[in-house]
């Protein structure tokens, strides 16, 4: 948990320090452990990127076959790590929804166990540790708000479960739970649109596009749960353009010394937005999640920022 240099009540939960460089390690570490416990030999997953690397790593450690389907334009690091860990990788000309369809169509014939989010019980149990840690690291008190970059949204579901358990255990001081703030990219914002329309579930987002690949989920499987959490917590769902996300990513790199993932930068953009419109003040204690290391997105971030590798001899040394 890192305190901002500029905003004394803003804390950043740095998930990029996890094994495989993202929050996906939490859920998949537990899910693969339990798969091994139950004697499952073959796992399959559709992934927008980071889940692929996490599954591949833990499956390799467990001696389990991993079958991964992900969009062909995921950050290159996601593809490289999955291949090096020995997973069977299929790059798909489509989004994670198309990857999920391919897993569903082939899993019975191939003997795969589908380890997709919310289609087995353990990934959400791993993700809920974010909620336990968040409260522990704030002295067993809730913050005023939690900003969560929302692709599949299982982290938010897991945290909400953790808050309930903490209260039942008596480990958290009595008080109002934090407002849960869902953050998406304007190019793929099904939860935000459903929230704004007061709908109970989302509709598939057509032609989803954003360099924040983890947010490029056209319809989260647990969208109805996310919308219930937002309502119950008096939360809000927001979406920002790639230009706004990139600007916030640059701002935090230069002024905080943190290279955020694009998804994490969506959360920091949301914080700036709510400060500007007065919905939050600098005195409100809040937690923002950076769901992965910015270094895993070097290629897509460089492209978005217009950064190219200098040709030999073309750039003088500083």
N, C-alpha and C positions, 0 to 999 in steps of 0.2 A: 504494500500500500504506500504510494508515493504522494507526498504533499506538494501541491503546486507551488512554484516560486512566486507567482504573482497573485494568487487567490488563496489566502490562508485557510479557508474553509472548504477548499476543493481538494479531493483526494482521488488519485488515479489508481485503480486496481490493475496492476501490470501482469497480464496473462501471458505475455510474450516470453516470460522466464520459465514457463512450463517445459517439460520435455516435448520435443517436436515443435516448440515455438509458438504454441497457441493453447487456448482454453479447451480445445477438443481433446487434449490429452486426459483431462479429468474424467470425462464420461467413458472414453474408449479404454482407458486403463482398467476400469472396473468391469466394463462389458466383456472385454477379452479375457480377463481373469475368470469371470464366471462362465464364459464359454468353455474355457479349458476345464474348469471344475465339472461341468456337465458333459464333457467328452465330445464337444462339437468340433469337427475337423475342418470345416470349410465355412468361411464367413464372406458375406458380400455387402457392399455398401455403395449407394450413390453419394457423391460428395461434390460440394462447390469448391473444394480445395484442401482445407486444413484437416478435415476429418479423414481424408485419404492418407495423409502422412501419418497421422496418429494411429489409425488402424494398421497400416503397414508395419509400423515400428513395433507395436505390441504383439501383433500376430507373429512377427519374426521371432520375438523374444519367447513367445509361447509355443512355437513350433506348429502354428495353425496356418492353413492356406487362406490368403486374403485375395478377394476379387473386387476390384475397384472400378467404378464407372464415374467419370467426371468430364465436364465440358473440355473441349480441346483447347480452349483459350484460357484455362486456369493459369495463375502465376506459375512460371516455369519451375520454381522451387518445389511446388507441390508434386509435380510430375517426377522430377528427379529423385526426390526422397522416396516416393512410392516404388519407383523402379529399383533403386539401390537396396531397399529393404526386401526385395524379392517378390513383391506383390504382382499379381496378374492385373495389368492396367489396360482398360479400354477407354480411349478418348472418344467422346461423343460429339457429333455435330449438333449441338443443342444445349439446353440448360439442365439443371439438376433434376427437374421434373421428368425430362426425357430419360435421364440416367436411371431414375427410380422406376420408370416403366420397364426398362430393359431388365433390371434386376428382378422385378416381379414376374416377368414373363419367363425367365430362365431358371429361377431358383429351384423349382420343383425338379426339373429335369437334371440340373447340375448337382443337386444335393447341397445347395448353399443354405445357410441360415442368414436371413435378412436382418442385419444389425442396424437398420435405419433408425433414426430418432423416433421415439415413442412407439416403435413397433417391438420393443423389448423393454424390460423394466429397469435396466441397470445404468444406462447412460444418464438418465435424469438423476439417479442416485449419486453418480459421480459429480455431476454438475452442481448439485446442491451444496457441495463443499464450498463453493464461492460464497454462498449466503452465510454459512457458519464462519468462514474466515473474515468476511466483511464486518460482521458484528463483533467478533472477538478483537479484531484490529482497531476497532473504534471504542474499545473499553466497554463492550457489552451494551452498547446503545445503538439504536437505529439512527441512520442519517435522515435528513429531511427528504432526500430524493436519491434514486439510483437511476443512472442513465445507462441503458443497455442497447448496444447495436443488435438489431433483430433481423436475422435471416430466418433460420428455423425456429429460433426463440426458446429453445429448450433450457438455456441458461436461466432465463427469467422464470420459467416454470419451476426449475429446480430451486432457485432462490426463494420463491414464494413458499414452496414446500418446507425449505429450511427454516423460514421465519415461523411457520406454524409449529414445527417441532421444537424450536428454541423456546417458544412461549410455553408449550406443554411441559418442557423440561424445567422451566423456571430459570433458564440461563440468561435470559434477556430481561432488562428492567421494563416494567410496564410502560407502555407508551404507544403512540400511534405508529403503525408501520410506515415505511417510506413510500412516497409517491414513486411509482414505477414509470419510467419514461422510456418508451420504445422509440428507437431511432433507426430510420431506413434511408436509402438513397432514393432521390426523386425518380430515377430511372427504373426502380423496382420497389414499389411501396404499397403492397397489398394490404398490410395491417393498418397502415396510416389511412388509406382510403376507406377501409371498412370502419375504422374508428370515427372518422369524420362523418360518415353516413349513418352512424349508430346501428350498424349491422352486427349480427351475432357471429358471422364468419366472413372470411374474405373471398373474393373472386380471383380467378387466375389472372395475373398481370401479363398482358400481352407484350411481346417484344422487349423483355427485360434487358436493360443495359446499364452497367456501371462498372468502373474500375475497382470498386469495393466488392470483390468477387464473393465474399462471404455473405453479402446482403442480396445477392442475385438469386433469390428463392421466390419463384412466381406465386406460390401458395404454400405457406407453412402448414405442415400436417396438423399441428396443434393450435391453429389460429384462433379457434373458439375459446381455448383456455387462456391464451394471451389477452384476448379482448375482455374476458371476465376479470382477469387480474388488473388490467388498466381501469376498469370500472370500479372494482372493489377498493383500489388504492387511490382513487381520485387522480389517476395518472393521465398521461397524454401520449399521443403518438405523433411523431414529427418526421419529416423527410427533407433532405437537402440535396442540392445539385452536386455533381462531381466537382464543379468549380469551387463551390463552398467547402466541400470536404478537403480538396487539395490545398486550399488557402489555409485551412485550420491545421492540416498536417505540417505545412511549411512553418506556420507560426509556432507550433509546439516544438518543432525541431530546433528552430533558431532561438527561441526564448525560454524553453524549458529543458533543452538538451535531451529530448526524447523523440525517437523515430517511431511514430505511431503507425499501426496498420491503417489502411483507409477506413476500415470499420470503426476503429477507435477514434479516428479523426472526425467521423460523423457524430460521435458523441460529444467531442469537444466543440464542434460547430453548434450543436444543439444547446450546450451550456451558454455559449456566447449569445445565442439567439434569445434564450429565456432571461438572461441578464439584461439585454437591451430592451426587451419589451416589458420589463418590470415584474415578470411572473416569479422570478427568483431575485434575491439580493445577494451581495457578496458575503453576507453574514450567515446565509443558509449553508449548513454542512451537507455536502453532497458527495457522492461517489460516482465516478465515471469508469467504465470498463474499456480498457484497451485489450481487445480479445486476442491479439497476436502480435508478434514482432514485425515491425516494419521491414526488416531485412528479408522476410519471406516474400515480399511484394516488390522487390527491387525493379524487376522488369516492367511491371504494369505502372508503378509509380513514376519511373523514369519516363515512360512513354507519355503519361498524363502531364508530367511537368516539362516535357520537351527537352529532357536531358539525354544527350548522346555521348557515347564513348569517344573522346578526342582521337583523331587520327594521329599516328606517330609523327612527332615533330611539328605538329600544327599549333600546339598550345605551349607558350613559354612557362617555365617553372616559376612558381610564386616565390 
